[in-house]
Structures are given as structure tokens and as C-alpha cells.
Amino acid sequence: MGNDDITLRQLQSEVDDWIQTIGVRYFSELTNLAILMEEVGELSRLMARKYGDQSFKSGESADNIPSEIGDILFVLTCLANQMGISLQDVIQSTIKKNTKRDLDRHKNNPKL
């Protein structure tokens, strides 16, 4: 990792510190879920225009895709913090689950 890289645990801590000092408090879990869906929708709109069949409206560009991904990660981190979920633990668990389930599945997929 480079000097600016942070771990998932550090990410959760930094987001929590930001919420406590600048954000005042966490929004409710349901509000944050709605915000997460909104942010995913914003990413979807840009992706549909860059990689799909839609065209950009005047003033729109794909340059905002990284920002939208950052917004999604921020809100997802808020939700994990609120529910006491370790992002490090869940991603490791998900990788193990996917590895066990898909060990040969994709290698044997003629579509790939």
C-alpha cells in the first residue's frame, strides 16, 4: 500500500470521525439506505450514458463516475458503522463464499 492507502478499518474510523465532527450524527439506517439507492442511481445514470445507449445531456460527463463511486462507498460505510458491521470481515467472508461457490463455475462457462 502507498502512503495514502487506508485499510477498511481505517476507512470506517475516518467516516465515523467525520460523522461525529462534521455530520453531527448519523442519519437513520433507513434514510441512509435511501441515500445509498439515490447514489447508485446517479452512478447508473452516468454508466448508461458512457457505456450504454443513452447520450449525455448538455453539461453532463463521465468525469463524475469516480465521485459517485466514492459517494456510494461513504454511505455504505455509514451503514456498516451504524450496524456494527466490519467491512473487513464481510469482504473476507464474501470472497471465501464466492471462491467456494464459483471455483470452477466461471472457468467452465463457454460464454466467458
N, CA, C and O atoms as a printed pandas DataFrame, in Angstrom:
     atom_number atom_name residue_name chain_id  residue_number  x_coord  y_coord  z_coord
0              1         N          MET        A               1    0.842   -1.190    0.000
1              2        CA          MET        A               1    0.000    0.000    0.000
2              3         C          MET        A               1    0.881    1.246    0.000
3              4         O          MET        A               1    1.939    1.277    0.628
4              5         N          GLY        A               2    0.424    2.268   -0.716
5              6        CA          GLY        A               2    1.136    3.535   -0.745
6              7         C          GLY        A               2    0.873    4.328    0.525
7              8         O          GLY        A               2    0.118    3.898    1.397
8              9         N          ASN        A               3    1.496    5.473    0.615
9             10        CA          ASN        A               3    1.366    6.300    1.811
10            11         C          ASN        A               3   -0.054    6.795    2.056
11            12         O          ASN        A               3   -0.440    7.028    3.202
12            13         N          ASP        A               4   -0.838    6.956    0.988
13            14        CA          ASP        A               4   -2.197    7.465    1.139
14            15         C          ASP        A               4   -3.240    6.361    1.263
15            16         O          ASP        A               4   -4.413    6.652    1.495
16            17         N          ASP        A               5   -2.838    5.099    1.115
17            18        CA          ASP        A               5   -3.778    3.989    1.191
18            19         C          ASP        A               5   -4.261    3.816    2.627
19            20         O          ASP        A               5   -3.509    4.018    3.580
20            21         N          ILE        A               6   -5.525    3.439    2.762
21            22        CA          ILE        A               6   -6.058    3.168    4.090
22            23         C          ILE        A               6   -6.719    1.792    4.087
23            24         O          ILE        A               6   -7.180    1.317    3.049
24            25         N          THR        A               7   -6.759    1.174    5.230
25            26        CA          THR        A               7   -7.423   -0.115    5.361
26            27         C          THR        A               7   -8.930    0.123    5.487
27            28         O          THR        A               7   -9.381    1.251    5.683
28            29         N          LEU        A               8   -9.684   -0.945    5.373
29            30        CA          LEU        A               8  -11.130   -0.826    5.564
30            31         C          LEU        A               8  -11.454   -0.390    6.991
31            32         O          LEU        A               8  -12.392    0.377    7.210
32            33         N          ARG        A               9  -10.686   -0.872    7.954
33            34        CA          ARG        A               9  -10.903   -0.452    9.344
34            35         C          ARG        A               9  -10.645    1.051    9.496
35            36         O          ARG        A               9  -11.398    1.752   10.172
36            37         N          GLN        A              10   -9.571    1.540    8.860
37            38        CA          GLN        A              10   -9.285    2.977    8.898
38            39         C          GLN        A              10  -10.388    3.770    8.198
39            40         O          GLN        A              10  -10.768    4.845    8.664
40            41         N          LEU        A              11  -10.900    3.252    7.092
41            42        CA          LEU        A              11  -12.000    3.897    6.393
42            43         C          LEU        A              11  -13.197    4.050    7.325
43            44         O          LEU        A              11  -13.780    5.129    7.425
44            45         N          GLN        A              12  -13.554    2.976    7.998
45            46        CA          GLN        A              12  -14.699    3.035    8.899
46            47         C          GLN        A              12  -14.455    4.037   10.027
47            48         O          GLN        A              12  -15.371    4.752   10.434
48            49         N          SER        A              13  -13.252    4.089   10.516
49            50        CA          SER        A              13  -12.912    5.032   11.581
50            51         C          SER        A              13  -12.950    6.473   11.084
51            52         O          SER        A              13  -13.465    7.354   11.771
52            53         N          GLU        A              14  -12.404    6.714    9.890
53            54        CA          GLU        A              14  -12.396    8.072    9.339
54            55         C          GLU        A              14  -13.803    8.574    9.048
55            56         O          GLU        A              14  -14.118    9.737    9.303
56            57         N          VAL        A              15  -14.647    7.700    8.515
57            58        CA          VAL        A              15  -16.034    8.089    8.247
58            59         C          VAL        A              15  -16.744    8.379    9.564
59            60         O          VAL        A              15  -17.487    9.355    9.665
60            61         N          ASP        A              16  -16.524    7.546   10.566
61            62        CA          ASP        A              16  -17.147    7.773   11.869
62            63         C          ASP        A              16  -16.683    9.095   12.472
63            64         O          ASP        A              16  -17.493    9.853   13.006
64            65         N          ASP        A              17  -15.391    9.371   12.391
65            66        CA          ASP        A              17  -14.870   10.655   12.894
66            67         C          ASP        A              17  -15.518   11.826   12.158
67            68         O          ASP        A              17  -15.877   12.825   12.781
68            69         N          TRP        A              18  -15.670   11.713   10.849
69            70        CA          TRP        A              18  -16.290   12.781   10.062
70            71         C          TRP        A              18  -17.737   12.987   10.502
71            72         O          TRP        A              18  -18.181   14.120   10.693
72            73         N          ILE        A              19  -18.461   11.895   10.660
73            74        CA          ILE        A              19  -19.861   11.995   11.083
74            75         C          ILE        A              19  -19.950   12.680   12.446
75            76         O          ILE        A              19  -20.793   13.554   12.649
76            77         N          GLN        A              20  -19.097   12.293   13.365
77            78        CA          GLN        A              20  -19.163   12.835   14.727
78            79         C          GLN        A              20  -18.759   14.312   14.788
79            80         O          GLN        A              20  -19.256   15.045   15.644
80            81         N          THR        A              21  -17.878   14.757   13.908
81            82        CA          THR        A              21  -17.378   16.133   13.984
82            83         C          THR        A              21  -18.038   17.090   12.998
83            84         O          THR        A              21  -18.280   18.252   13.327
84            85         N          ILE        A              22  -18.328   16.611   11.796
85            86        CA          ILE        A              22  -18.876   17.478   10.751
86            87         C          ILE        A              22  -20.335   17.141   10.468
87            88         O          ILE        A              22  -21.160   18.038   10.296
88            89         N          GLY        A              23  -20.649   15.865   10.420
89            90        CA          GLY        A              23  -22.002   15.442   10.097
90            91         C          GLY        A              23  -22.960   15.509   11.274
91            92         O          GLY        A              23  -24.164   15.323   11.092
92            93         N          VAL        A              24  -22.469   15.764   12.454
93            94        CA          VAL        A              24  -23.213   15.865   13.713
94            95         C          VAL        A              24  -23.656   14.498   14.221
95            96         O          VAL        A              24  -23.333   14.123   15.348
96            97         N          ARG        A              25  -24.393   13.749   13.403
97            98        CA          ARG        A              25  -24.813   12.392   13.775
98            99         C          ARG        A              25  -25.164   11.636   12.502
99           100         O          ARG        A              25  -25.340   12.227   11.437
100          101         N          TYR        A              26  -25.261   10.317   12.636
101          102        CA          TYR        A              26  -25.688    9.502   11.510
102          103         C          TYR        A              26  -27.167    9.751   11.227
103          104         O          TYR        A              26  -27.960    9.931   12.150
104          105         N          PHE        A              27  -27.531    9.759    9.946
105          106        CA          PHE        A              27  -28.940    9.691    9.588
106          107         C          PHE        A              27  -29.424    8.297    9.997
107          108         O          PHE        A              27  -28.605    7.411   10.244
108          109         N          SER        A              28  -30.721    8.095   10.070
109          110        CA          SER        A              28  -31.239    6.766   10.397
110          111         C          SER        A              28  -30.807    5.769    9.322
111          112         O          SER        A              28  -30.473    6.143    8.198
112          113         N          GLU        A              29  -30.824    4.504    9.697
113          114        CA          GLU        A              29  -30.430    3.462    8.746
114          115         C          GLU        A              29  -31.310    3.479    7.501
115          116         O          GLU        A              29  -30.811    3.303    6.390
116          117         N          LEU        A              30  -32.601    3.686    7.672
117          118        CA          LEU        A              30  -33.480    3.716    6.505
118          119         C          LEU        A              30  -33.213    4.932    5.620
119          120         O          LEU        A              30  -33.275    4.839    4.394
120          121         N          THR        A              31  -32.919    6.065    6.242
121          122        CA          THR        A              31  -32.559    7.247    5.452
122          123         C          THR        A              31  -31.273    6.984    4.682
123          124         O          THR        A              31  -31.180    7.313    3.500
124          125         N          ASN        A              32  -30.275    6.391    5.347
125          126        CA          ASN        A              32  -29.019    6.092    4.655
126          127         C          ASN        A              32  -29.212    5.057    3.553
127          128         O          ASN        A              32  -28.533    5.119    2.528
128          129         N          LEU        A              33  -30.124    4.111    3.743
129          130        CA          LEU        A              33  -30.415    3.161    2.670
130          131         C          LEU        A              33  -31.009    3.893    1.468
131          132         O          LEU        A              33  -30.644    3.607    0.327
132          133         N          ALA        A              34  -31.912    4.826    1.714
133          134        CA          ALA        A              34  -32.497    5.611    0.622
134          135         C          ALA        A              34  -31.424    6.450   -0.072
135          136         O          ALA        A              34  -31.420    6.558   -1.298
136          137         N          ILE        A              35  -30.519    7.041    0.703
137          138        CA          ILE        A              35  -29.425    7.826    0.120
138          139         C          ILE        A              35  -28.517    6.925   -0.712
139          140         O          ILE        A              35  -28.067    7.321   -1.787
140          141         N          LEU        A              36  -28.246    5.707   -0.218
141          142        CA          LEU        A              36  -27.422    4.761   -0.972
142          143         C          LEU        A              36  -28.062    4.432   -2.314
143          144         O          LEU        A              36  -27.378    4.391   -3.337
144          145         N          MET        A              37  -29.369    4.197   -2.314
145          146        CA          MET        A              37  -30.067    3.899   -3.563
146          147         C          MET        A              37  -30.011    5.096   -4.516
147          148         O          MET        A              37  -29.868    4.928   -5.727
148          149         N          GLU        A              38  -30.123    6.297   -3.961
149          150        CA          GLU        A              38  -30.014    7.508   -4.781
150          151         C          GLU        A              38  -28.634    7.600   -5.425
151          152         O          GLU        A              38  -28.518    7.893   -6.615
152          153         N          GLU        A              39  -27.595    7.350   -4.641
153          154        CA          GLU        A              39  -26.230    7.418   -5.167
154          155         C          GLU        A              39  -25.991    6.345   -6.222
155          156         O          GLU        A              39  -25.333    6.609   -7.228
156          157         N          VAL        A              40  -26.510    5.145   -6.010
157          158        CA          VAL        A              40  -26.382    4.082   -7.010
158          159         C          VAL        A              40  -27.107    4.493   -8.289
159          160         O          VAL        A              40  -26.631    4.223   -9.392
160          161         N          GLY        A              41  -28.253    5.144   -8.139
161          162        CA          GLY        A              41  -28.982    5.636   -9.309
162          163         C          GLY        A              41  -28.186    6.671  -10.087
163          164         O          GLY        A              41  -28.201    6.677  -11.318
164          165         N          GLU        A              42  -27.486    7.551   -9.364
165          166        CA          GLU        A              42  -26.662    8.558  -10.039
166          167         C          GLU        A              42  -25.523    7.898  -10.811
167          168         O          GLU        A              42  -25.207    8.308  -11.928
168          169         N          LEU        A              43  -24.906    6.873  -10.214
169          170        CA          LEU        A              43  -23.866    6.126  -10.923
170          171         C          LEU        A              43  -24.460    5.417  -12.140
171          172         O          LEU        A              43  -23.867    5.414  -13.219
172          173         N          SER        A              44  -25.628    4.823  -11.953
173          174        CA          SER        A              44  -26.290    4.112  -13.055
174          175         C          SER        A              44  -26.580    5.036  -14.225
175          176         O          SER        A              44  -26.392    4.662  -15.383
176          177         N          ARG        A              45  -27.039    6.248  -13.918
177          178        CA          ARG        A              45  -27.337    7.209  -14.985
178          179         C          ARG        A              45  -26.080    7.500  -15.803
179          180         O          ARG        A              45  -26.126    7.508  -17.034
180          181         N          LEU        A              46  -24.964    7.736  -15.123
181          182        CA          LEU        A              46  -23.719    8.033  -15.836
182          183         C          LEU        A              46  -23.213    6.824  -16.623
183          184         O          LEU        A              46  -22.723    6.966  -17.743
184          185         N          MET        A              47  -23.335    5.639  -16.032
185          186        CA          MET        A              47  -22.885    4.424  -16.710
186          187         C          MET        A              47  -23.724    4.158  -17.961
187          188         O          MET        A              47  -23.197    3.728  -18.987
188          189         N          ALA        A              48  -25.031    4.415  -17.871
189          190        CA          ALA        A              48  -25.907    4.210  -19.026
190          191         C          ALA        A              48  -25.519    5.135  -20.169
191          192         O          ALA        A              48  -25.663    4.783  -21.340
192          193         N          ARG        A              49  -25.035    6.301  -19.828
193          194        CA          ARG        A              49  -24.650    7.262  -20.852
194          195         C          ARG        A              49  -23.259    6.962  -21.418
195          196         O          ARG        A              49  -23.021    7.122  -22.615
196          197         N          LYS        A              50  -22.344    6.524  -20.546
197          198        CA          LYS        A              50  -20.982    6.246  -21.028
198          199         C          LYS        A              50  -20.896    4.892  -21.740
199          200         O          LYS        A              50  -20.275    4.785  -22.798
200          201         N          TYR        A              51  -21.516    3.862  -21.165
201          202        CA          TYR        A              51  -21.355    2.509  -21.703
202          203         C          TYR        A              51  -22.609    1.974  -22.386
203          204         O          TYR        A              51  -22.549    0.968  -23.092
204          205         N          GLY        A              52  -23.735    2.637  -22.181
205          206        CA          GLY        A              52  -24.993    2.183  -22.761
206          207         C          GLY        A              52  -25.379    2.995  -23.975
207          208         O          GLY        A              52  -24.539    3.600  -24.643
208          209         N          ASP        A              53  -26.653    2.993  -24.238
209          210        CA          ASP        A              53  -27.166    3.604  -25.461
210          211         C          ASP        A              53  -27.602    5.048  -25.297
211          212         O          ASP        A              53  -27.875    5.724  -26.288
212          213         N          GLN        A              54  -27.672    5.532  -24.066
213          214        CA          GLN        A              54  -28.094    6.919  -23.867
214          215         C          GLN        A              54  -26.935    7.874  -24.122
215          216         O          GLN        A              54  -25.765    7.504  -24.021
216          217         N          SER        A              55  -27.290    9.112  -24.454
217          218        CA          SER        A              55  -26.268   10.139  -24.651
218          219         C          SER        A              55  -26.287   11.091  -23.464
219          220         O          SER        A              55  -27.290   11.207  -22.760
220          221         N          PHE        A              56  -25.181   11.760  -23.256
221          222        CA          PHE        A              56  -25.075   12.741  -22.175
222          223         C          PHE        A              56  -25.901   13.968  -22.506
223          224         O          PHE        A              56  -25.970   14.395  -23.658
224          225         N          LYS        A              57  -26.523   14.526  -21.487
225          226        CA          LYS        A              57  -27.207   15.804  -21.624
226          227         C          LYS        A              57  -26.151   16.898  -21.593
227          228         O          LYS        A              57  -25.019   16.660  -21.174
228          229         N          SER        A              58  -26.511   18.073  -22.027
229          230        CA          SER        A              58  -25.590   19.202  -22.010
230          231         C          SER        A              58  -25.071   19.423  -20.588
231          232         O          SER        A              58  -25.853   19.527  -19.643
232          233         N          GLY        A              59  -23.758   19.494  -20.448
233          234        CA          GLY        A              59  -23.142   19.736  -19.146
234          235         C          GLY        A              59  -22.826   18.476  -18.352
235          236         O          GLY        A              59  -22.138   18.554  -17.334
236          237         N          GLU        A              60  -23.314   17.307  -18.795
237          238        CA          GLU        A              60  -23.031   16.036  -18.123
238          239         C          GLU        A              60  -21.766   15.418  -18.716
239          240         O          GLU        A              60  -21.438   15.637  -19.882
240          241         N          SER        A              61  -21.057   14.638  -17.884
241          242        CA          SER        A              61  -19.925   13.886  -18.406
242          243         C          SER        A              61  -19.650   12.696  -17.506
243          244         O          SER        A              61  -20.130   12.622  -16.375
244          245         N          ALA        A              62  -18.869   11.771  -18.031
245          246        CA          ALA        A              62  -18.493   10.577  -17.280
246          247         C          ALA        A              62  -17.453   10.901  -16.210
247          248         O          ALA        A              62  -17.101   10.037  -15.408
248          249         N          ASP        A              63  -16.963   12.135  -16.193
249          250        CA          ASP        A              63  -15.942   12.508  -15.213
250          251         C          ASP        A              63  -16.413   12.337  -13.776
251          252         O          ASP        A              63  -15.587   12.230  -12.869
252          253         N          ASN        A              64  -17.725   12.309  -13.549
253          254        CA          ASN        A              64  -18.262   12.194  -12.192
254          255         C          ASN        A              64  -18.384   10.755  -11.704
255          256         O          ASN        A              64  -18.777   10.535  -10.559
256          257         N          ILE        A              65  -18.062    9.778  -12.530
257          258        CA          ILE        A              65  -18.176    8.378  -12.120
258          259         C          ILE        A              65  -17.349    8.090  -10.868
259          260         O          ILE        A              65  -17.892    7.493   -9.939
260          261         N          PRO        A              66  -16.076    8.473  -10.779
261          262        CA          PRO        A              66  -15.330    8.203   -9.545
262          263         C          PRO        A              66  -15.963    8.855   -8.313
263          264         O          PRO        A              66  -15.975    8.261   -7.234
264          265         N          SER        A              67  -16.482   10.055   -8.468
265          266        CA          SER        A              67  -17.132   10.739   -7.357
266          267         C          SER        A              67  -18.364    9.977   -6.886
267          268         O          SER        A              67  -18.602    9.862   -5.683
268          269         N          GLU        A              68  -19.146    9.460   -7.822
269          270        CA          GLU        A              68  -20.343    8.701   -7.456
270          271         C          GLU        A              68  -19.960    7.407   -6.743
271          272         O          GLU        A              68  -20.625    7.014   -5.785
272          273         N          ILE        A              69  -18.909    6.747   -7.193
273          274        CA          ILE        A              69  -18.442    5.536   -6.511
274          275         C          ILE        A              69  -17.995    5.887   -5.094
275          276         O          ILE        A              69  -18.258    5.135   -4.155
276          277         N          GLY        A              70  -17.322    7.025   -4.937
277          278        CA          GLY        A              70  -16.923    7.478   -3.610
278          279         C          GLY        A              70  -18.122    7.745   -2.717
279          280         O          GLY        A              70  -18.105    7.401   -1.536
280          281         N          ASP        A              71  -19.168    8.361   -3.276
281          282        CA          ASP        A              71  -20.385    8.618   -2.501
282          283         C          ASP        A              71  -21.022    7.313   -2.038
283          284         O          ASP        A              71  -21.478    7.207   -0.899
284          285         N          ILE        A              72  -21.053    6.323   -2.924
285          286        CA          ILE        A              72  -21.624    5.017   -2.581
286          287         C          ILE        A              72  -20.830    4.375   -1.458
287          288         O          ILE        A              72  -21.412    3.855   -0.506
288          289         N          LEU        A              73  -19.511    4.403   -1.556
289          290        CA          LEU        A              73  -18.665    3.806   -0.529
290          291         C          LEU        A              73  -18.839    4.512    0.808
291          292         O          LEU        A              73  -18.868    3.864    1.854
292          293         N          PHE        A              74  -18.956    5.837    0.782
293          294        CA          PHE        A              74  -19.140    6.606    2.013
294          295         C          PHE        A              74  -20.439    6.201    2.713
295          296         O          PHE        A              74  -20.434    5.909    3.909
296          297         N          VAL        A              75  -21.543    6.183    1.976
297          298        CA          VAL        A              75  -22.836    5.861    2.592
298          299         C          VAL        A              75  -22.872    4.400    3.035
299          300         O          VAL        A              75  -23.413    4.090    4.096
300          301         N          LEU        A              76  -22.300    3.502    2.234
301          302        CA          LEU        A              76  -22.237    2.094    2.627
302          303         C          LEU        A              76  -21.433    1.933    3.918
303          304         O          LEU        A              76  -21.778    1.123    4.778
304          305         N          THR        A              77  -20.363    2.709    4.040
305          306        CA          THR        A              77  -19.553    2.680    5.260
306          307         C          THR        A              77  -20.351    3.205    6.444
307          308         O          THR        A              77  -20.252    2.659    7.543
308          309         N          CYS        A              78  -21.135    4.245    6.242
309          310        CA          CYS        A              78  -22.007    4.749    7.309
310          311         C          CYS        A              78  -22.945    3.643    7.785
311          312         O          CYS        A              78  -23.094    3.425    8.987
312          313         N          LEU        A              79  -23.570    2.954    6.850
313          314        CA          LEU        A              79  -24.494    1.879    7.219
314          315         C          LEU        A              79  -23.781    0.772    8.000
315          316         O          LEU        A              79  -24.299    0.289    9.007
316          317         N          ALA        A              80  -22.610    0.377    7.541
317          318        CA          ALA        A              80  -21.854   -0.653    8.256
318          319         C          ALA        A              80  -21.527   -0.185    9.671
319          320         O          ALA        A              80  -21.675   -0.945   10.628
320          321         N          ASN        A              81  -21.083    1.061    9.803
321          322        CA          ASN        A              81  -20.770    1.600   11.129
322          323         C          ASN        A              81  -21.994    1.578   12.034
323          324         O          ASN        A              81  -21.902    1.182   13.196
324          325         N          GLN        A              82  -23.127    1.997   11.513
325          326        CA          GLN        A              82  -24.345    2.062   12.312
326          327         C          GLN        A              82  -24.780    0.697   12.809
327          328         O          GLN        A              82  -25.327    0.574   13.904
328          329         N          MET        A              83  -24.540   -0.319   12.012
329          330        CA          MET        A              83  -24.993   -1.664   12.355
330          331         C          MET        A              83  -23.900   -2.490   13.023
331          332         O          MET        A              83  -24.103   -3.667   13.319
332          333         N          GLY        A              84  -22.732   -1.871   13.264
333          334        CA          GLY        A              84  -21.639   -2.582   13.925
334          335         C          GLY        A              84  -21.043   -3.690   13.070
335          336         O          GLY        A              84  -20.610   -4.721   13.584
336          337         N          ILE        A              85  -21.025   -3.466   11.761
337          338        CA          ILE        A              85  -20.508   -4.464   10.826
338          339         C          ILE        A              85  -19.115   -4.054   10.365
339          340         O          ILE        A              85  -18.908   -2.916    9.943
340          341         N          SER        A              86  -18.175   -4.965   10.443
341          342        CA          SER        A              86  -16.814   -4.740    9.961
342          343         C          SER        A              86  -16.753   -5.003    8.466
343          344         O          SER        A              86  -16.995   -6.125    8.023
344          345         N          LEU        A              87  -16.430   -3.973    7.681
345          346        CA          LEU        A              87  -16.283   -4.159    6.238
346          347         C          LEU        A              87  -15.178   -5.162    5.924
347          348         O          LEU        A              87  -15.287   -5.935    4.972
348          349         N          GLN        A              88  -14.116   -5.150    6.724
349          350        CA          GLN        A              88  -13.009   -6.092    6.530
350          351         C          GLN        A              88  -13.508   -7.527    6.672
351          352         O          GLN        A              88  -13.212   -8.383    5.838
352          353         N          ASP        A              89  -14.268   -7.778    7.738
353          354        CA          ASP        A              89  -14.774   -9.132    7.972
354          355         C          ASP        A              89  -15.737   -9.576    6.879
355          356         O          ASP        A              89  -15.664  -10.713    6.411
356          357         N          VAL        A              90  -16.646   -8.682    6.466
357          358        CA          VAL        A              90  -17.653   -9.109    5.486
358          359         C          VAL        A              90  -17.051   -9.315    4.104
359          360         O          VAL        A              90  -17.488  -10.209    3.379
360          361         N          ILE        A              91  -16.056   -8.509    3.714
361          362        CA          ILE        A              91  -15.478   -8.723    2.386
362          363         C          ILE        A              91  -14.663  -10.010    2.363
363          364         O          ILE        A              91  -14.669  -10.730    1.364
364          365         N          GLN        A              92  -13.958  -10.305    3.462
365          366        CA          GLN        A              92  -13.210  -11.565    3.522
366          367         C          GLN        A              92  -14.164  -12.759    3.470
367          368         O          GLN        A              92  -13.889  -13.750    2.793
368          369         N          SER        A              93  -15.278  -12.662    4.182
369          370        CA          SER        A              93  -16.280  -13.722    4.173
370          371         C          SER        A              93  -16.896  -13.881    2.787
371          372         O          SER        A              93  -17.112  -15.003    2.328
372          373         N          THR        A              94  -17.176  -12.774    2.127
373          374        CA          THR        A              94  -17.773  -12.820    0.789
374          375         C          THR        A              94  -16.810  -13.427   -0.221
375          376         O          THR        A              94  -17.230  -14.209   -1.075
376          377         N          ILE        A              95  -15.538  -13.085   -0.144
377          378        CA          ILE        A              95  -14.547  -13.667   -1.063
378          379         C          ILE        A              95  -14.450  -15.172   -0.851
379          380         O          ILE        A              95  -14.374  -15.926   -1.822
380          381         N          LYS        A              96  -14.450  -15.622    0.402
381          382        CA          LYS        A              96  -14.409  -17.066    0.680
382          383         C          LYS        A              96  -15.651  -17.752    0.126
383          384         O          LYS        A              96  -15.549  -18.803   -0.507
384          385         N          LYS        A              97  -16.826  -17.166    0.361
385          386        CA          LYS        A              97  -18.088  -17.739   -0.118
386          387         C          LYS        A              97  -18.076  -17.839   -1.643
387          388         O          LYS        A              97  -18.416  -18.882   -2.202
388          389         N          ASN        A              98  -17.682  -16.751   -2.317
389          390        CA          ASN        A              98  -17.669  -16.737   -3.781
390          391         C          ASN        A              98  -16.644  -17.709   -4.345
391          392         O          ASN        A              98  -16.884  -18.341   -5.374
392          393         N          THR        A              99  -15.508  -17.831   -3.678
393          394        CA          THR        A              99  -14.469  -18.755   -4.130
394          395         C          THR        A              99  -14.971  -20.188   -4.052
395          396         O          THR        A              99  -14.788  -20.962   -4.992
396          397         N          LYS        A             100  -15.602  -20.547   -2.940
397          398        CA          LYS        A             100  -16.125  -21.902   -2.778
398          399         C          LYS        A             100  -17.213  -22.175   -3.816
399          400         O          LYS        A             100  -17.224  -23.237   -4.437
400          401         N          ARG        A             101  -18.117  -21.234   -4.004
401          402        CA          ARG        A             101  -19.252  -21.420   -4.911
402          403         C          ARG        A             101  -18.815  -21.428   -6.372
403          404         O          ARG        A             101  -19.339  -22.205   -7.170
404          405         N          ASP        A             102  -17.855  -20.566   -6.729
405          406        CA          ASP        A             102  -17.531  -20.330   -8.137
406          407         C          ASP        A             102  -16.161  -20.851   -8.564
407          408         O          ASP        A             102  -15.644  -20.453   -9.608
408          409         N          LEU        A             103  -15.571  -21.735   -7.765
409          410        CA          LEU        A             103  -14.202  -22.180   -8.029
410          411         C          LEU        A             103  -14.003  -22.610   -9.479
411          412         O          LEU        A             103  -13.011  -22.227  -10.100
412          413         N          ASP        A             104  -14.916  -23.389  -10.024
413          414        CA          ASP        A             104  -14.787  -23.843  -11.411
414          415         C          ASP        A             104  -15.878  -23.293  -12.314
415          416         O          ASP        A             104  -15.813  -23.457  -13.532
416          417         N          ARG        A             105  -16.878  -22.644  -11.735
417          418        CA          ARG        A             105  -18.051  -22.195  -12.490
418          419         C          ARG        A             105  -17.670  -21.285  -13.669
419          420         O          ARG        A             105  -18.105  -21.519  -14.796
420          421         N          HIS        A             106  -16.875  -20.268  -13.414
421          422        CA          HIS        A             106  -16.554  -19.313  -14.477
422          423         C          HIS        A             106  -15.553  -19.899  -15.482
423          424         O          HIS        A             106  -15.613  -19.595  -16.673
424          425         N          LYS        A             107  -14.650  -20.726  -14.999
425          426        CA          LYS        A             107  -13.690  -21.361  -15.911
426          427         C          LYS        A             107  -14.401  -22.260  -16.911
427          428         O          LYS        A             107  -13.950  -22.419  -18.045
428          429         N          ASN        A             108  -15.518  -22.848  -16.482
429          430        CA          ASN        A             108  -16.250  -23.789  -17.327
430          431         C          ASN        A             108  -17.405  -23.127  -18.081
431          432         O          ASN        A             108  -18.208  -23.819  -18.706
432          433         N          ASN        A             109  -17.496  -21.818  -18.029
433          434        CA          ASN        A             109  -18.580  -21.101  -18.694
434          435         C          ASN        A             109  -18.147  -20.765  -20.124
435          436         O          ASN        A             109  -17.261  -19.933  -20.323
436          437         N          PRO        A             110  -18.765  -21.404  -21.115
437          438        CA          PRO        A             110  -18.367  -21.134  -22.513
438          439         C          PRO        A             110  -18.679  -19.706  -22.962
439          440         O          PRO        A             110  -18.139  -19.239  -23.964
440          441         N          LYS        A             111  -19.542  -19.020  -22.230
441          442        CA          LYS        A             111  -19.861  -17.622  -22.582
442          443         C          LYS        A             111  -18.702  -16.683  -22.249
443          444         O          LYS        A             111  -18.605  -15.582  -22.790
444          445         N          LEU        A             112  -17.835  -17.133  -21.359
445          446        CA          LEU        A             112  -16.709  -16.284  -20.989
446          447         C          LEU        A             112  -15.493  -16.676  -21.786
447          448         O          LEU        A             112  -14.429  -16.078  -21.624
